[in-house]
Amino acid sequence: MAAGYYNQTPRRFSRRWWIARGKTPLWVVVVTVLIWVYADLEFTKTQDIKENVYLDLQTGPNMALLTENSIRVALKVQGNANAIEQFERTLKAQNYRLSVDISDVRIGLSRMSGEDLLSRSEEFKKSGLSIVPGTIQTQRIELDRMVEETVPVKFEYTGAKLLAQATHVDPQTVQIRCASRQWADIQKATSNAPVIRTQEVNLRDRAPGKPQSIKVPLLPQIGNVPVELDKTAVTVEFQISHATETKSIKLYVDLLMPQAWGDDDTWEKYKLQKFDPVQWNPEVNVTGSPEALEQLLSRGKDIEAFIKLTDDDKTPVDSWITRGVIVLFPPDLNVELAPGKHPEIKFKLVKQR
């Protein structure tokens, strides 16, 4: 009877049960603890990454990204604790930046989910983690093809009048790369041929009359459009005629029209529409000797500024006509517009009903 009693499995948490547990070999306890630890590490859990992560989008060599190239996101991931800890260490080592390859995305506008973007990150794929659906908003990605063009270089300077025949820029042209849409915008933005400008150099304190040479950095943009350059600087050889000063004056732009318009019904049929009235009174910088500039300021009425109208301007346009302002200074004064962007006016002739 007693033997049968002791052969029965003791009731859980009874005195006999606790005595039996105490007799369990130590190795069984150690293995049990290790199993618990391993199970905890392998247990799938959801966790927020404590820092914002930047997804740096990488395109192909002949592609241009027109939207943001770095997207800041807050990540919530799923996986075992060990993998999450390892991934956070990787992120910290990379300053919380992940490289995302989008070189196979089609040209044009696309919308990509956070899951799709992260699936293109080698670091994230290696982590074995998954992103919690809906954590990252769908992103707008727009790609364009890159174009390459040859553009002349323009030396920008102040403080001196140069001898044209002794001025040489080497190289005279550079190769630029930009998105095809950006190149189209560059061409539309001005009626003049696009140029790459150097940083402006003040030559006022340089000695006149002797050949000189300097290396000047190039500005990697045309207007406000950034471009890639195959050169970072050019060498300019020049010779100074005389030192100059620069003063700002205000112009009052007039119209120079075909003589026939004064006798026909052009102004009965058409009305001049201005894009911005302020453009018709631009301020410009004028360079010349100090004496010549003083005389110019006292003879403001002798300055002529106008745009030339032609019969082609009567052709209907959807946008605006851009025309450079022609400026004529008194011929007896050795002054000129300072190097740089010269004034332009946007207008159109609208047919009256």
C-alpha positions as a printed NumPy array, in Angstrom:
array([[  0.   ,   0.   ,   0.   ],
       [  2.782,   2.409,   0.996],
       [  4.87 ,   1.406,  -2.017],
       [  1.972,   2.071,  -4.284],
       [  1.545,   5.454,  -2.691],
       [  5.145,   6.464,  -3.338],
       [  5.013,   5.185,  -6.91 ],
       [  2.245,   7.588,  -7.733],
       [  3.103,  10.949,  -9.28 ],
       [  3.069,  13.536,  -6.454],
       [  0.446,  16.213,  -6.554],
       [  1.841,  19.468,  -8.   ],
       [  3.116,  21.915,  -5.365],
       [  2.692,  19.317,  -2.578],
       [  5.532,  18.581,  -0.105],
       [  6.559,  15.446,  -2.052],
       [  6.487,  17.457,  -5.337],
       [  8.88 ,  20.129,  -3.977],
       [ 11.227,  17.426,  -2.542],
       [ 11.257,  15.72 ,  -5.964],
       [ 12.039,  18.992,  -7.7  ],
       [ 14.947,  19.58 ,  -5.341],
       [ 16.475,  16.26 ,  -6.385],
       [ 16.528,  17.282, -10.063],
       [ 20.136,  17.204, -11.382],
       [ 21.841,  20.582, -11.859],
       [ 22.415,  19.995, -15.585],
       [ 18.654,  19.716, -16.09 ],
       [ 18.177,  23.118, -14.439],
       [ 20.906,  24.693, -16.612],
       [ 19.467,  23.254, -19.811],
       [ 16.001,  24.446, -18.829],
       [ 17.271,  27.994, -18.221],
       [ 19.107,  27.992, -21.561],
       [ 15.968,  26.833, -23.318],
       [ 14.006,  29.654, -21.697],
       [ 16.649,  32.228, -22.781],
       [ 16.781,  30.879, -26.345],
       [ 13.008,  30.836, -26.568],
       [ 12.91 ,  34.463, -25.407],
       [ 15.462,  35.468, -28.058],
       [ 13.569,  33.658, -30.805],
       [ 10.185,  34.955, -29.758],
       [  8.803,  37.307, -32.412],
       [  8.05 ,  40.775, -31.117],
       [  7.26 ,  44.242, -32.474],
       [  9.505,  47.185, -31.634],
       [  9.936,  50.85 , -32.629],
       [ 13.447,  51.856, -33.717],
       [ 14.302,  54.627, -31.238],
       [ 15.831,  56.984, -33.825],
       [ 14.473,  58.225, -37.168],
       [ 16.041,  56.38 , -40.099],
       [ 17.047,  57.988, -43.426],
       [ 16.468,  56.012, -46.613],
       [ 19.109,  57.195, -49.109],
       [ 17.805,  56.454, -52.617],
       [ 20.42 ,  55.266, -55.125],
       [ 19.676,  55.578, -58.873],
       [ 21.358,  54.149, -61.953],
       [ 24.255,  56.031, -63.645],
       [ 22.064,  57.536, -66.384],
       [ 19.102,  58.413, -64.191],
       [ 18.187,  61.544, -62.255],
       [ 15.969,  61.661, -59.179],
       [ 13.606,  64.667, -59.301],
       [ 12.023,  64.051, -55.892],
       [ 13.724,  63.852, -52.47 ],
       [ 16.814,  61.624, -52.5  ],
       [ 16.741,  61.024, -48.743],
       [ 13.524,  60.079, -46.936],
       [ 13.255,  60.28 , -43.14 ],
       [ 11.061,  57.561, -41.657],
       [ 10.106,  56.112, -38.265],
       [ 10.504,  52.319, -38.378],
       [  8.498,  49.722, -36.5  ],
       [  9.91 ,  46.249, -37.088],
       [  8.997,  42.646, -36.287],
       [ 11.403,  39.819, -35.472],
       [ 13.249,  38.118, -32.634],
       [ 14.933,  40.211, -29.978],
       [ 18.445,  39.229, -31.017],
       [ 17.89 ,  40.274, -34.646],
       [ 16.325,  43.597, -33.593],
       [ 19.272,  44.386, -31.291],
       [ 21.754,  43.529, -34.055],
       [ 19.849,  45.701, -36.569],
       [ 19.847,  48.662, -34.17 ],
       [ 23.621,  48.281, -33.734],
       [ 24.025,  48.29 , -37.525],
       [ 21.89 ,  51.409, -37.859],
       [ 23.846,  53.226, -35.158],
       [ 27.136,  52.371, -36.872],
       [ 25.746,  53.8  , -40.135],
       [ 24.409,  56.959, -38.475],
       [ 20.863,  55.623, -38.964],
       [ 21.072,  55.661, -42.761],
       [ 20.046,  52.855, -45.118],
       [ 21.019,  52.712, -48.792],
       [ 18.013,  51.872, -51.006],
       [ 18.631,  50.778, -54.613],
       [ 15.953,  52.112, -57.013],
       [ 18.006,  51.722, -60.212],
       [ 15.439,  49.324, -61.687],
       [ 12.458,  51.663, -61.188],
       [ 10.946,  52.936, -64.442],
       [ 11.406,  56.487, -65.707],
       [  8.526,  58.744, -64.681],
       [  6.389,  59.012, -61.556],
       [  5.982,  56.014, -59.253],
       [  4.48 ,  55.443, -55.815],
       [  6.366,  53.   , -53.63 ],
       [  5.311,  51.499, -50.313],
       [  7.596,  51.407, -47.304],
       [  7.792,  47.624, -47.606],
       [  8.957,  47.912, -51.23 ],
       [ 11.606,  50.513, -50.369],
       [ 13.029,  48.527, -47.451],
       [ 13.095,  45.332, -49.504],
       [ 15.69 ,  47.117, -51.679],
       [ 18.019,  47.758, -48.731],
       [ 20.72 ,  45.097, -48.347],
       [ 21.155,  45.911, -44.646],
       [ 17.464,  45.445, -43.947],
       [ 17.265,  42.207, -45.943],
       [ 20.225,  40.775, -44.016],
       [ 18.549,  41.598, -40.691],
       [ 15.801,  39.029, -41.266],
       [ 13.258,  41.488, -39.904],
       [ 10.009,  42.659, -41.413],
       [  8.387,  46.066, -41.24 ],
       [  4.997,  46.468, -39.593],
       [  2.569,  47.159, -42.487],
       [  1.475,  50.785, -42.777],
       [  4.386,  52.127, -40.733],
       [  5.838,  54.138, -43.649],
       [  3.591,  56.205, -45.888],
       [  3.637,  55.491, -49.614],
       [  6.395,  57.609, -51.151],
       [  6.303,  59.606, -54.408],
       [  9.354,  58.764, -56.551],
       [ 10.018,  60.555, -59.849],
       [ 12.896,  59.613, -62.139],
       [ 14.162,  61.145, -65.375],
       [ 16.955,  60.271, -67.784],
       [ 20.218,  62.198, -67.595],
       [ 21.434,  64.241, -70.571],
       [ 24.932,  65.522, -71.314],
       [ 25.576,  68.882, -72.974],
       [ 28.582,  71.06 , -73.852],
       [ 28.27 ,  74.575, -72.399],
       [ 30.608,  77.602, -72.69 ],
       [ 32.263,  79.097, -69.602],
       [ 31.806,  82.761, -68.683],
       [ 34.409,  84.51 , -66.513],
       [ 32.69 ,  86.691, -63.905],
       [ 34.71 ,  89.578, -62.49 ],
       [ 34.474,  93.093, -61.082],
       [ 36.862,  95.958, -60.41 ],
       [ 38.619,  96.19 , -63.769],
       [ 38.246,  96.591, -67.521],
       [ 39.981,  93.764, -69.394],
       [ 41.629,  93.826, -72.782],
       [ 39.395,  91.466, -74.779],
       [ 42.186,  90.258, -77.057],
       [ 44.311,  89.269, -74.04 ],
       [ 41.571,  87.365, -72.162],
       [ 41.462,  83.571, -72.491],
       [ 39.538,  80.902, -70.522],
       [ 40.907,  77.353, -70.49 ],
       [ 38.921,  75.228, -71.094],
       [ 36.413,  77.392, -72.903],
       [ 33.634,  74.811, -72.54 ],
       [ 32.665,  72.164, -69.99 ],
       [ 30.446,  69.077, -70.048],
       [ 27.353,  69.239, -67.876],
       [ 24.924,  66.487, -66.821],
       [ 21.375,  67.04 , -65.614],
       [ 17.88 ,  65.63 , -65.95 ],
       [ 16.322,  66.086, -69.389],
       [ 13.44 ,  68.058, -67.863],
       [ 15.902,  70.37 , -66.097],
       [ 17.737,  70.996, -69.384],
       [ 14.433,  71.923, -71.005],
       [ 13.71 ,  74.327, -68.116],
       [ 17.175,  75.888, -68.512],
       [ 16.564,  76.542, -72.205],
       [ 13.14 ,  78.041, -71.557],
       [ 14.373,  80.299, -68.751],
       [ 16.417,  82.622, -70.975],
       [ 16.595,  83.739, -74.574],
       [ 20.414,  83.591, -74.392],
       [ 22.515,  80.447, -74.758],
       [ 23.12 ,  78.68 , -71.406],
       [ 26.54 ,  79.253, -69.828],
       [ 28.425,  78.011, -66.783],
       [ 29.682,  80.951, -64.741],
       [ 32.792,  81.182, -62.612],
       [ 32.762,  82.531, -59.114],
       [ 33.014,  86.313, -59.277],
       [ 36.576,  87.633, -58.838],
       [ 37.364,  91.192, -57.751],
       [ 40.307,  92.454, -59.853],
       [ 40.344,  95.971, -58.441],
       [ 43.682,  95.602, -56.617],
       [ 45.527,  93.829, -59.441],
       [ 48.081,  95.721, -61.464],
       [ 47.045,  96.812, -64.979],
       [ 49.148,  96.382, -68.1  ],
       [ 50.733,  92.96 , -67.542],
       [ 49.561,  89.404, -68.356],
       [ 48.14 ,  87.503, -65.391],
       [ 46.703,  84.044, -64.779],
       [ 44.39 ,  82.725, -62.065],
       [ 42.447,  79.526, -61.377],
       [ 38.758,  80.192, -60.739],
       [ 36.139,  77.728, -59.365],
       [ 33.021,  77.055, -61.442],
       [ 29.493,  77.36 , -60.084],
       [ 27.703,  73.999, -60.614],
       [ 24.406,  75.546, -61.689],
       [ 22.745,  77.388, -64.56 ],
       [ 20.394,  79.977, -63.165],
       [ 18.83 ,  78.218, -60.178],
       [ 19.145,  74.734, -61.677],
       [ 21.958,  72.552, -60.226],
       [ 24.025,  70.562, -62.717],
       [ 26.941,  68.12 , -62.613],
       [ 30.229,  69.336, -64.126],
       [ 33.2  ,  67.438, -65.532],
       [ 35.484,  70.251, -64.262],
       [ 35.503,  72.116, -60.944],
       [ 37.62 ,  75.097, -62.068],
       [ 39.112,  76.834, -65.107],
       [ 42.276,  78.825, -65.707],
       [ 41.815,  82.419, -66.858],
       [ 44.564,  84.448, -68.508],
       [ 43.888,  88.183, -68.742],
       [ 45.336,  91.661, -68.938],
       [ 43.805,  94.642, -67.146],
       [ 43.272,  97.887, -69.042],
       [ 42.26 ,  99.978, -66.039],
       [ 40.536,  99.691, -62.681],
       [ 36.802, 100.299, -62.49 ],
       [ 34.029, 100.848, -59.995],
       [ 30.466,  99.608, -60.052],
       [ 27.335, 101.634, -59.372],
       [ 23.667, 100.696, -59.431],
       [ 21.229, 102.708, -61.541],
       [ 17.534, 102.37 , -62.31 ],
       [ 16.328, 101.977, -65.881],
       [ 13.021, 102.971, -67.478],
       [ 12.404, 100.475, -70.265],
       [ 10.659, 101.645, -73.443],
       [  9.455,  99.889, -76.618],
       [ 11.156,  99.902, -79.987],
       [  8.621,  98.7  , -82.552],
       [  8.547,  98.328, -86.346],
       [  8.001, 101.687, -88.02 ],
       [  4.866, 100.392, -89.783],
       [  3.099,  99.916, -86.448],
       [  2.876, 103.666, -86.071],
       [  0.725, 103.905, -89.212],
       [ -1.324, 100.682, -89.191],
       [ -3.973,  99.333, -86.774],
       [ -1.618,  97.198, -84.631],
       [ -2.439,  98.974, -81.377],
       [ -6.136,  98.895, -82.145],
       [ -6.017,  95.111, -82.486],
       [ -3.425,  94.239, -79.811],
       [ -2.696,  95.142, -76.219],
       [  0.668,  94.751, -74.511],
       [  0.32 ,  92.553, -71.426],
       [  3.109,  92.693, -68.833],
       [  4.057,  89.652, -66.765],
       [  5.439,  91.855, -63.968],
       [  5.395,  95.683, -64.163],
       [  8.453,  95.823, -61.864],
       [ 10.556,  94.298, -64.675],
       [ 10.086,  97.526, -66.673],
       [ 12.055,  99.529, -64.094],
       [ 15.016,  97.258, -63.308],
       [ 18.084,  98.185, -61.328],
       [ 21.343,  97.321, -63.076],
       [ 25.015,  97.508, -62.177],
       [ 27.21 ,  99.66 , -64.398],
       [ 31.01 ,  99.592, -64.436],
       [ 33.447, 102.261, -65.536],
       [ 36.035, 104.627, -64.225],
       [ 34.962, 106.639, -61.153],
       [ 34.896, 109.828, -63.26 ],
       [ 32.757, 108.29 , -65.994],
       [ 30.249, 106.907, -63.493],
       [ 29.848, 110.29 , -61.812],
       [ 29.054, 111.855, -65.168],
       [ 26.608, 109.053, -65.998],
       [ 24.626, 109.621, -62.815],
       [ 24.204, 113.274, -63.703],
       [ 23.119, 112.435, -67.26 ],
       [ 20.478, 109.789, -66.534],
       [ 18.208, 111.085, -69.317],
       [ 20.869, 110.17 , -71.868],
       [ 20.556, 106.446, -71.043],
       [ 18.354, 104.49 , -73.459],
       [ 16.755, 101.19 , -72.395],
       [ 14.236,  99.313, -74.55 ],
       [ 13.053,  95.987, -75.893],
       [ 12.54 ,  95.39 , -79.604],
       [  9.119,  94.202, -80.771],
       [  8.662,  92.306, -84.041],
       [  5.734,  91.135, -86.158],
       [  6.322,  87.605, -84.82 ],
       [  5.228,  88.826, -81.39 ],
       [  1.657,  88.987, -82.709],
       [  1.568,  85.193, -82.916],
       [ -0.569,  83.867, -80.015],
       [  1.403,  82.158, -77.221],
       [  0.253,  80.117, -74.242],
       [  2.988,  81.348, -71.91 ],
       [  5.117,  84.524, -72.148],
       [  7.683,  86.02 , -74.495],
       [ 11.046,  86.703, -72.841],
       [ 13.102,  89.531, -74.3  ],
       [ 16.415,  90.975, -73.186],
       [ 16.597,  94.702, -72.455],
       [ 18.934,  96.665, -74.734],
       [ 20.811,  99.405, -72.864],
       [ 22.669, 102.231, -74.643],
       [ 24.894, 104.569, -72.653],
       [ 26.175, 107.941, -73.862],
       [ 28.917, 107.091, -76.402],
       [ 31.366, 109.592, -74.926],
       [ 31.365, 107.77 , -71.561],
       [ 33.39 , 104.57 , -71.263],
       [ 30.858, 102.625, -69.163],
       [ 29.034,  99.332, -69.616],
       [ 26.742,  96.904, -67.848],
       [ 28.605,  94.902, -65.234],
       [ 29.202,  91.226, -66.001],
       [ 26.372,  89.039, -64.764],
       [ 22.729,  88.536, -65.524],
       [ 21.273,  91.392, -67.554],
       [ 17.63 ,  92.476, -67.288],
       [ 14.92 ,  90.637, -69.195],
       [ 11.216,  91.294, -69.58 ],
       [  8.324,  88.87 , -69.977],
       [  5.357,  90.059, -72.016],
       [  2.903,  89.115, -74.757],
       [  0.681,  90.859, -77.255],
       [ -2.94 ,  89.927, -76.61 ],
       [ -5.483,  90.349, -79.356],
       [ -8.349,  92.574, -78.282],
       [-11.888,  91.463, -78.907]])
